[in-house]
Structure formats: structure tokens, C-alpha cells
Amino acid sequence: MRLSDKPASDDHDRPAARVPGLAGRVLPRLAMAVAALTLGLATAVCSRAPAVSDWTIVLISVDTLRVDHLGTYGYDRPTSPTIDALADEGVVFEQAICQNTNTNPSHASMLSGLYPHSHGNRDNFYRMAEDVRMLPEALHEAGYKTAGFVSGYTLKDRICGLARGFDLYDDDFSGKERQGGQTTDRALAWLRTHAEDRFFLFLHLFDPHGPYDPPADRPVRFEPRGPERKVEPQRIPRYQRLPVGAPEDAHWTDLRLYEARYDEEIAYADSQVARLLDQLRQLGLREQTIILFTSDHGEALDERVHLLDHGGGIGDEEIRVPLILWLPDRRFAGQRFTGQVELIDIAPTLAALAGVDMGDGLQGVNLLPHLEGGTSDPHRSAFIETRMIPHRWRERGYRLNPRDTLKAVRRPDSKLVVFPGLPRNYIELYDLEADPAEKHNIYPVAEAQARPLIDNLDHFLALPSRLNQVASPEADPETREIFRTLGYVD
């Protein structure tokens, strides 16, 4: 599969570049090992730990968390004192890239070590296939007690199918989300009954996801700052409009108010991380527990024409995520790793630390050898694929195919984006060093620079792919309504 040499440019009357066959084509399934070996992605996976570790493992994911709104990544508001302290004693990955900007597929990649292209959960509607091996399964088979506590509707097992391998997968809540404090309460109760066990605990906090509505008993400490940033009322996504319960014509239109509450939601999530770490300390487990902290994706605040949203975008504000690893032996303490990594690396890295085998065919890599050796980029190219929402790109003038997906290949210095077009696709190229905000598409004048990334993406998309069964919201009015209030369907 090759991209046409004909460029798409900002002059929308010109024909757009084409990726033949990208519009929803599903290739025949082959063994996952073949897929990984074809890209050369599995070569660094199998640096396994020499012996089974006695350490316990905690994986924390805070949904919709922008990397640049944490102190350890340079933010100037005190949103994250607990997370920052953890980072000071661990290793901070400065270029961690998610594989999809939707909750279900991104977590599926975290727990499987595979791209959505390969594991099949392409969007929030899909359920994980039974034959995809998951990190909790490998840990459970090795004798770990496993528990997951989730806070967002799209991680309910009946929607995502990610409960496999967990002794307990607590998704027992109604509505679209569970407040972080309630989810943390459940996790702490489980911890107290399993303090003598070797365990894997997965805690998912949903609070920074819109609408940005902190708990009523928690005052918003952050004041709007800077000059007003008012927008037209219709530009605020319906599910995001604040204050809650306000008439349609009375919601806020100053983006500073939304940003202050987004930051307060991050601070609230940080307080729940503090509760978890304090409980580990009280139980005498803090010094023997691996802590890995991350997010599934970020959030576009006002970088794009679409505001206060995620899921259908592929800018760095959505695909760059925090990734912090804290080890009991203090290896790598204080290190800031600048090479590009991906969320598919979480499962193989934690498996290696635990001394368990997830099998062949992983597309993520064990990051420990890279930390020890100082290798710059475990992934020279990162691949991202997410749903297409044409109205978010209206200003481009492209004729887009909503049935296909937005695709990108990112290198530390550049990013190539493919918009699925009708009848042809559109290509954009960004110089991330000169233009980190991705405002200037240089593809029309840099086709030669784009060619290696085009070849990279073609090679990736030619790998065996799958599309899992759909947990259809059309068949379930409650699910459809919840997905609508989360901004996932119109």
C-alpha cells in the first residue's frame, strides 16, 4: 500500500493525496508474532527479569490528563503535589505517546502491549477479543492477586471487555462516571484485605474528563487568569457546558473558567493518588510496591478550532501523556528520559519487572534496558489512530470520510497526519521542533521530508488488523445516552 505522490495542500481545490484502501479495510488476520516481527517491534520486548519479583504493582491512570498541566512537566499551578513528589523519586518519561485518544482503546493498549490496529478495540464501542492476552492474565497466572477499580462508563466490562485476568474488576456504579473518591474508597478497602498478598492493583480515575465539575464539597481554588478568552456559545461542546444546570443560553463562554475547573479536577485526582500512597505506607507496602502513573490521553483546551474536547484529534495536546515509573530499589530515581515511548510499553515493562511472560508478538517494548543503556528512542516512530469527527476539521475545507479513522505517525521531530478523504485522503506534515503547536502544515513544500513517514505509516497499516465486536449503543438506549453526555456520539 503506497501513498500517492500528489500532495494535498492548504489550497483545497487541488486534489488530495491518497492512501489506497485505507477507508475501513480490514486485512486478513495472521499471527500476532508475524505482525510484531514485520515492524521489528518485538525485538526489545523479551528482556525478561531473571527471577520472579516479590514486589507488588500499582498502575494508576488518570483519564484525560494533559501532560503539561502537571508540575513535574512544567506547569505553574499547584495541581499535582503528590504526582510531582512521586516523579522526583522515580523516572519521568518526557515523550510518552498514547495509541488512541479514546478511553477504551487506549487502556486496551496499555494492558495488552498492542496497537488498537492489532488488538481490535478501535473505539469506545468495542469489546476486547478473548484471544488477546492481557497483562492481568499473565500476572494472575503467576500467582498475583489482581484487582481493577474503574471510574468511567467506557471502562465498564460489558462495554470494553477488559476485566479478563482480574480477580475483581469493580465497575459497579450507575451513570456515566464514579467520582474518584468513591473509586479510591473501594480500592483502599481491597488493599486492606490483601496486604499480605503479592498483588496487581489498577486504579482508574475519571475526574478530569469533561464536564469539569469538581465535587460540590471541594471549593475551586484556582481563579481564572489572564485576559478573557471568550468564544461563541455554540463552540462549547454540549456535554462540557458549565455551570451544571444552567439554561442553554446562560452557560459560560470564557475559556478561563473551564480551564480553572479542569485544573481543579486534576488536583482532586492528585488527592486520591495521595490517599492510595498513604494507605500503602500505613500497610507497610509503600517500599515494596512498583508505582506506574499515566493517563490514557490528553485534552484540547483551545489549541484547535474544536475546544474542550478529545477523541477525534491527534495534536500533541491529546496524544502526549504523563508516564512516571517509581521502583522500590530507587533505580532511575530522578531520571528524566527524553526518548519517545508509547503506552504499549507499559504491559511489557511491568511484566518484565514481575518476571512473567506475556508471550510473543507484543508491539510494545520493555523500557528497562533503554533506561539502563540510555537509548534515546525506544520507538523512533509512534503510531496513532483515532475516530474521525468531520465537523472538528471544517475549517480545513476537506471532504472527510466519517467511516474511516484519523491516522498519524509521530517522530520526536515531526508528525505526519492522514485525514481520510472522499475520494482521496489529505496529508499534513508538521515540524515539531520549529512548530510544536502544529499550526503550519509544511507538506506542500516538504514532500521529500514526508516520504519516510509515509512509508512508515504504509508499512504499519499493511500489518494484519482486526476489528472486535461492538457493544452497540444503538441497541441500548441507556448506553447511547451516556455516550452522548460524554461527547462520544451526537
C-alpha positions in Angstrom: 0.0 0.0 0.0 1.5 3.3 -1.1 0.6 6.9 -0.8 0.2 8.9 -4.0 2.9 11.3 -4.7 0.3 14.0 -5.3 0.2 16.4 -2.3 -2.8 17.9 -0.6 -2.1 21.5 0.4 -3.9 24.4 2.0 -5.3 25.1 -1.4 -8.3 22.9 -1.2 -9.1 23.0 -4.9 -6.1 20.8 -5.5 -6.6 17.0 -5.5 -5.7 15.4 -2.1 -3.1 12.8 -1.6 -4.4 9.3 -1.5 -3.8 6.2 0.6 -5.4 3.4 -1.5 -7.5 1.1 0.6 -7.4 3.0 3.9 -11.1 3.5 4.1 -12.1 0.9 6.5 -10.2 -2.0 5.0 -9.7 -4.9 7.4 -6.8 -7.2 6.4 -6.8 -10.9 6.9 -5.7 -12.0 10.4 -2.2 -13.5 10.8 -0.3 -14.5 13.9 0.4 -11.5 16.2 4.0 -12.6 16.2 4.3 -12.0 12.5 2.8 -8.5 12.9 5.3 -7.6 15.5 8.3 -9.1 13.8 7.4 -7.4 10.5 7.8 -4.0 12.1 10.7 -5.1 14.2 8.8 -4.0 17.3 9.2 -7.2 19.3 13.0 -7.3 19.3 13.4 -5.4 22.6 10.4 -7.0 24.3 12.0 -10.1 25.7 14.5 -8.7 28.1 12.8 -10.6 30.9 13.5 -10.2 34.6 15.9 -13.0 35.8 13.6 -14.0 38.7 10.1 -13.5 39.9 9.8 -10.3 41.8 8.4 -10.1 45.3 7.2 -6.6 44.6 3.6 -5.7 44.3 2.4 -3.5 41.4 0.1 -0.5 41.3 -1.0 1.0 37.9 -2.7 4.4 38.1 -4.4 6.0 35.1 -6.0 9.5 35.4 -8.3 9.9 32.4 -8.0 13.0 30.1 -4.9 14.3 31.8 -2.8 16.8 29.8 0.9 16.2 30.4 1.6 20.0 30.5 -0.9 20.6 33.4 1.3 18.7 35.9 4.1 20.5 37.9 6.7 17.8 37.1 6.1 18.6 33.4 6.5 22.4 33.9 3.0 23.6 34.9 3.0 26.6 37.2 -0.3 25.9 39.1 -0.1 23.5 42.0 -2.3 20.9 40.5 -0.2 17.8 41.3 1.9 17.9 44.5 1.6 14.1 45.1 2.3 13.2 41.5 5.2 15.6 41.4 6.7 14.1 44.6 6.4 10.6 43.0 8.2 11.9 39.9 11.0 13.3 41.9 11.8 9.8 43.2 11.1 8.0 40.0 11.8 8.2 36.3 9.8 10.7 34.2 9.2 9.9 30.6 9.0 13.2 28.8 7.8 12.0 25.4 5.1 9.3 26.1 2.6 8.9 23.3 -0.8 7.2 23.6 -2.1 5.0 20.8 -5.7 6.3 20.6 -7.3 9.4 22.1 -10.3 7.5 23.4 -10.5 5.8 26.8 -11.3 2.2 25.9 -8.8 1.6 23.1 -6.0 3.4 24.9 -6.4 1.3 28.1 -6.7 -1.8 25.9 -3.2 -0.9 24.5 -1.8 -0.3 28.0 -2.9 -3.7 29.2 -2.2 -5.7 26.1 1.0 -4.2 24.7 -0.6 -4.0 21.2 -1.8 -1.2 19.0 -5.6 -0.8 18.5 -4.9 -1.8 14.9 -3.9 -5.3 16.2 -5.9 -5.8 19.4 -9.2 -4.7 17.7 -10.7 -2.2 20.2 -10.6 0.7 17.7 -13.1 2.9 19.6 -15.0 3.2 22.8 -17.7 0.8 21.4 -15.6 -2.3 21.0 -15.1 -5.3 23.3 -11.7 -7.0 23.7 -11.4 -10.3 21.9 -10.9 -13.4 24.1 -7.7 -14.5 22.4 -5.7 -11.3 23.1 -3.5 -11.9 26.1 -3.6 -9.2 28.8 -1.2 -8.2 31.5 -3.6 -9.1 34.3 -4.0 -12.6 32.9 -0.2 -13.1 32.9 0.1 -11.8 36.5 -2.8 -13.8 37.7 -1.3 -17.0 36.3 2.0 -16.1 38.1 0.2 -16.0 41.4 -0.7 -12.3 41.8 -4.0 -11.2 43.3 -5.4 -8.9 40.7 -8.0 -6.1 41.1 -9.2 -3.2 38.9 -11.2 -0.2 40.0 -12.6 2.0 37.2 -14.5 5.2 37.2 -15.7 5.8 33.6 -18.5 4.2 31.8 -16.4 3.2 28.7 -14.3 1.0 31.0 -17.3 -1.0 32.2 -16.5 -4.6 31.3 -19.7 -5.0 29.3 -18.6 -2.2 27.1 -14.8 -2.7 26.8 -14.2 -6.4 27.8 -11.0 -5.6 29.8 -11.9 -7.4 33.0 -10.2 -10.6 31.9 -7.5 -11.7 34.3 -8.8 -9.6 37.3 -9.9 -11.4 40.4 -12.1 -8.4 41.0 -13.0 -5.8 38.4 -15.0 -3.2 40.2 -17.2 -1.3 37.7 -20.2 -1.2 40.0 -21.6 2.2 39.5 -24.5 3.9 37.7 -24.4 6.7 35.2 -21.5 7.9 33.2 -18.9 8.0 35.9 -18.0 7.4 39.5 -16.3 10.2 41.5 -12.6 9.4 42.2 -13.1 9.4 46.0 -15.7 6.6 45.7 -13.5 4.5 43.4 -10.5 5.1 45.7 -12.5 4.0 48.8 -13.2 0.7 47.1 -9.5 0.2 46.2 -8.4 1.0 49.7 -10.8 -1.5 51.2 -9.5 -4.2 48.9 -5.9 -3.3 49.7 -6.6 -3.7 53.5 -7.8 -7.3 52.9 -4.8 -8.2 50.6 -1.9 -6.6 52.4 -0.2 -10.0 52.8 -0.6 -10.9 49.1 1.5 -10.2 46.1 -0.9 -8.1 44.1 -1.5 -6.0 41.0 -3.9 -3.1 41.5 -5.2 -1.0 38.7 -6.9 2.3 39.7 -8.6 4.4 37.1 -9.7 8.0 38.0 -12.1 9.8 35.6 -12.4 13.2 37.2 -10.5 15.5 34.6 -12.8 14.2 31.9 -15.5 16.7 31.0 -17.7 18.2 32.2 -15.2 19.8 34.5 -17.3 19.7 37.6 -15.3 19.2 40.8 -17.1 17.7 43.9 -19.5 20.1 45.5 -17.8 19.9 48.8 -14.4 20.9 47.3 -14.0 24.6 46.5 -12.4 25.6 43.3 -9.1 27.1 44.4 -7.9 28.2 41.0 -9.0 31.6 39.8 -9.4 32.5 36.1 -6.2 34.2 35.0 -5.1 36.4 32.1 -7.3 38.3 29.8 -10.8 37.0 28.9 -10.9 34.2 26.3 -14.5 34.4 25.3 -15.9 32.3 22.4 -19.2 32.0 20.7 -21.6 30.0 22.9 -22.1 27.2 20.3 -18.4 26.5 20.3 -18.6 25.0 23.8 -19.3 21.3 23.3 -22.8 20.5 24.6 -21.6 18.0 27.2 -19.0 20.4 28.6 -21.2 23.4 29.2 -21.0 24.9 32.7 -22.3 25.7 35.2 -24.2 22.5 35.5 -27.9 23.0 35.2 -27.7 26.5 33.7 -30.1 27.3 30.9 -28.9 26.8 27.4 -28.4 30.5 26.8 -26.6 31.1 30.1 -23.6 28.8 30.1 -20.1 30.2 30.4 -18.2 31.3 27.3 -14.9 32.3 28.9 -12.5 29.5 28.5 -10.5 30.6 31.6 -13.4 29.4 33.7 -13.3 26.0 32.2 -9.5 25.7 32.4 -9.6 26.6 36.2 -12.1 23.8 36.8 -10.1 21.4 34.7 -7.1 22.1 36.8 -9.2 21.6 40.0 -10.3 18.2 38.7 -6.6 17.3 38.3 -5.9 18.5 41.8 -8.8 16.3 43.1 -7.4 13.3 41.3 -4.0 14.0 42.8 -5.6 14.0 46.3 -6.9 10.5 45.6 -3.4 9.3 44.5 -2.2 10.7 47.8 -4.8 8.6 49.6 -3.7 5.5 47.8 0.0 6.1 48.5 -0.7 6.9 52.2 -2.6 3.6 52.5 0.3 1.6 51.1 2.5 3.4 53.6 0.3 2.6 56.5 0.2 -1.1 55.5 4.0 -1.2 55.2 3.7 -1.8 51.5 5.0 1.5 50.1 8.6 0.5 49.9 7.9 -2.8 48.1 5.4 -1.6 45.5 6.1 -0.6 41.9 4.1 2.5 41.0 3.4 3.4 37.4 1.4 6.5 36.8 -0.1 7.6 33.5 -3.1 8.8 31.5 -5.0 7.4 28.5 -4.9 10.7 26.6 -4.9 14.4 27.0 -7.4 17.2 26.2 -7.6 20.0 23.6 -8.4 23.2 25.6 -8.2 26.0 23.0 -5.4 24.8 20.7 -7.7 23.9 17.8 -10.9 25.0 16.3 -12.6 22.3 18.4 -12.5 23.3 22.1 -12.5 21.5 25.4 -12.6 18.0 23.9 -10.7 14.9 22.8 -11.2 11.7 21.0 -11.2 12.9 17.4 -7.9 14.8 17.4 -4.3 13.9 17.1 -2.4 17.0 18.2 0.3 16.6 20.8 -2.1 18.1 23.5 -4.2 15.0 23.1 -1.6 12.3 22.3 1.2 13.2 24.7 0.6 11.8 28.2 2.4 11.6 31.5 4.3 8.5 32.3 6.1 8.1 35.6 7.7 4.9 37.0 8.7 4.5 40.6 10.7 1.5 41.7 11.3 0.3 45.3 15.0 -0.1 44.7 15.1 3.5 43.6 16.6 2.6 40.2 16.5 5.6 37.8 15.4 7.9 40.7 15.4 11.5 39.4 16.0 10.5 35.8 14.1 12.3 33.0 14.0 10.1 29.9 13.7 12.1 26.7 13.3 9.3 24.2 9.9 8.6 22.6 8.0 5.9 24.3 4.4 4.6 23.9 1.6 3.3 26.2 2.0 -0.1 24.6 5.3 -0.3 26.6 3.5 -0.4 29.9 2.5 -4.1 29.8 5.9 -5.5 28.7 7.7 -3.3 31.2 5.6 -4.3 34.2 5.7 -8.0 33.0 9.5 -7.8 32.9 9.6 -6.3 36.4 7.3 -9.1 37.7 9.3 -11.8 35.9 6.2 -13.0 33.9 5.9 -14.0 30.3 3.2 -12.3 28.2 4.2 -14.4 25.2 5.4 -13.4 21.7 4.0 -10.8 19.4 3.9 -7.8 21.7 4.4 -4.5 19.9 5.4 -2.6 23.0 8.9 -2.9 24.5 10.3 -3.4 27.9 11.7 0.0 28.8 14.1 -1.1 31.4 17.1 -1.8 29.1 16.6 1.6 27.5 16.7 3.3 30.9 19.8 1.4 31.8 21.5 2.0 28.5 20.4 5.5 27.8 19.0 4.6 24.4 17.3 7.7 23.0 14.2 6.4 21.3 12.7 3.0 22.1 10.2 4.0 19.4 11.6 6.2 16.6 8.1 6.2 15.2 4.9 6.2 17.2 1.6 5.2 15.5 -1.8 6.8 16.5 -5.2 6.1 15.1 -8.5 7.7 16.3 -12.0 8.2 15.2 -12.9 10.7 12.5 -15.2 13.6 13.5 -15.5 15.7 10.3 -17.1 18.8 11.9 -14.0 19.4 14.0 -12.0 19.9 10.9 -14.5 22.0 9.0 -12.1 24.9 8.6 -9.7 22.7 6.6 -12.2 22.6 3.7 -11.5 18.8 3.3 -14.2 16.4 2.3 -13.8 13.8 5.0 -14.9 10.2 5.4 -16.5 9.7 8.9 -16.4 5.9 8.5 -12.6 5.9 8.4 -10.1 6.9 11.0 -7.6 9.8 11.5 -4.1 8.4 11.4 -0.6 9.7 12.3 2.9 8.7 12.6 5.0 10.8 15.1 8.7 11.1 15.4 10.3 13.3 18.0 11.0 16.0 15.5 8.0 15.6 13.1 4.5 14.3 12.6 2.6 13.1 9.6 -1.2 13.2 9.8 -3.5 11.5 7.3 -7.1 12.7 7.1 -9.4 10.1 5.5 -10.9 11.9 2.5 -13.5 11.4 -0.2 -12.5 10.3 -2.7 -8.9 10.9 -1.7 -7.0 11.3 1.6 -5.3 14.5 2.8 -1.8 14.7 4.2 -0.4 17.2 6.7 3.2 17.4 7.9 4.4 19.3 11.0 7.9 20.2 12.1 7.6 19.7 15.9 10.9 21.4 16.7 10.1 24.6 14.8 6.3 24.4 15.3 5.4 22.5 18.4 1.8 23.8 18.3 1.3 22.3 14.9 0.0 25.4 13.3 1.8 25.3 9.9 1.3 22.4 7.5 4.6 22.1 5.6 3.6 19.1 3.4 3.1 21.2 0.2 6.8 22.3 0.4 8.3 19.3 2.1 7.2 16.2 0.2 10.7 14.6 0.4 10.8 15.1 4.1 7.4 13.4 4.4 8.3 10.3 2.3 10.0 8.3 5.1 7.0 8.9 7.4 4.5 7.9 4.6 6.4 4.7 4.1 6.4 4.1 7.8 2.7 4.5 8.0 2.0 2.4 4.9 4.1 -0.4 6.4 2.2 -0.2 9.7 -1.2 -0.2 8.1 -0.3 -3.2 6.0 0.1 -5.3 9.1 -2.7 -7.8 10.0 -5.5 -6.0 11.6 -8.7 -6.8 13.4 -12.0 -5.1 14.4 -13.6 -6.5 17.5 -17.3 -7.0 18.3 -19.2 -3.8 19.0 -21.1 -3.1 22.2 -23.6 -1.2 20.2 -25.1 1.9 21.8 -27.8 1.8 19.1 -29.1 -1.4 20.7 -29.1 0.1 24.2 -30.8 3.5 24.8 -29.0 3.9 28.2 -25.6 3.4 26.7 -26.3 5.7 23.8 -27.5 8.5 26.2 -24.4 8.1 28.4 -22.1 8.1 25.3 -23.9 11.3 24.2 -23.3 13.0 27.6 -19.6 12.1 27.3 -19.3 13.6 23.9 -18.8 10.3 22.1 -22.0 10.3 19.9 -24.1 13.2 18.6 
